[in-house]
Amino acid sequence: MLDALLDHYDRMWPRIEELVTARPSAGLVLEGSGVWPANVVRLTTPYTKAVWLTADEDVLASRMRRASRYDELPDGSRRLVDKFLARSLGYQTRMLTLVDHLALNHLDVTTPRSPEHVADELLELTRSHDGWPSSDDTSRGL
């Protein structure tokens, strides 16, 4: 199931890459699981930084169940939420492994804090850490 999702993201990548390369200094922010580290690391666009936000699995599960009103759903619908959650957690595990392997920027947002505080952390992270491996590193594990 996860491989099919990643194949879908690979098909989406040319459109995402076009957005990024068309606006190298316009302050574009992209959000979404389709922004896969193995694709992003190949970008050569100047002024481009990437940070992956993650949270503890319990936090993600809690948020997803709350947003879906899981406790109010019939069993069949709960199974759908459970399948989506399992796929999401599997995705995050795989993504984090690759982010760590490629030494890319990552911020854990498990601990609640204000949007302003998170924004400050993101800015500091992108200023203090390049987040891009050398070209020799990009061939491993992709």
N, C-alpha and C positions, 0 to 999 in steps of 0.2 A: 504494500500500500504506500509506504514512504517513497519507494523508488519511482512510482508513477507520479507522485507529487513533485519530486525533484526533476523528473523528465519534463513536466509541465513548466516548471520554473526555467529550465534550460530553453524551452521554446519561447518564453516571455523575455528572456534576457536581451535579445537584440533591441527591443523597444525600450527597455530600461536603460541600456547602454547609450542609446541615442539621446534620451533625455539628459543624461549626465554629460555627455560629450558636447551637446549643443549649448550648454550653459555652464562652462567651467568656472565662472566667477560670479554667478548670479545668486548664490545663496540657496540653492536647491536642497531640500531635505526630502529624502525618500524613506518611507517606512513600509515594512512588510516583510513577510517571510520569503518572498520571492527574490530578495536581495541576498543571494547566496554567496558566502565568502570566496569560494573557488572562482566565481565570476568576477567579483569586485576586485580581487587581488590583481587581476590582469589589466585593470584600467591604468592608463597612462595620462589621464586628464590632470592638468595642473590644478592645484588648490582643492583637491578632492580628498576627503577624509571619510572614513567609515567607522562606526561604532555599533556593535551589536548589544542591544539591551536584553537582559535575561532576568529571570526570577526563579526562586526556588520552586520545585515541582508542586509542593503543597500550596503555595501562593497561587500558581497558575490554575491548579485544579479548583481551588476555592473561588477564584474570580470567574472561571468558566461556569461553574455550577450556579453561582449567584446570578450571573448574567442570563443564563438559560432558564432560571427558575426551576432548577433540577428537581427540587423536592416536590414541586407541584405537577411534574410531568408523569404521564403514564409510563409503564415499564418499557414499551417499545421505543418511546422517545428518549428515555433515559439511556437505553442501549446505544442510540445514535450519538448522544452527547459523550458517552463513555468511549466510543470508538474514535470520535474526533479528538477527545482529550488524549487518548493513548497515542494517536498519530502526532499530535502537537508536542507531547513530551518526547517521543522518539525523535522528532525533527530537532528539537532543542538540543538533545544529547548529541546527535550527529553534528549539528552546526557548531556547538561549543567545542567539540573535539577538533574540528577543522580550524576554528578561530584560534584555539590554543596552539595547534600545530604550526599555523602560519604566523603566529605572534601578532595577531590583529587586535585592534582595540575592542574592549568588551566592558560593559558596566552592568553590575548586578544591581537590580532595583527591587530586591526582595524587601528591604527595609523601607517603609513609607517615608517620603519626604516631599517637600513642596516641588512643584514644577520648576520654580526658579532655582532651587538647590540642584536639581538634576541637570538643568541647563548649564549651571556653573561647572558641575562635575564633568559634563560632556566637553565643554570648552577647554577646561584644564587638561583633560585627557588627550584631546586632539592637539593641544599646544605642546605638551610635555613628551608625547610619544608619537613617533612618526606613524607606527601602525602598519607599515608596509614592509614586507620581507624583501630581501634582494631577489633578483631575477632567478638566481640559482635555487632559492627556496620554493619558488612557485610551482616547480614541476613535481614536487613531492606530494603525494596523497591527494591529488586532484582528480 
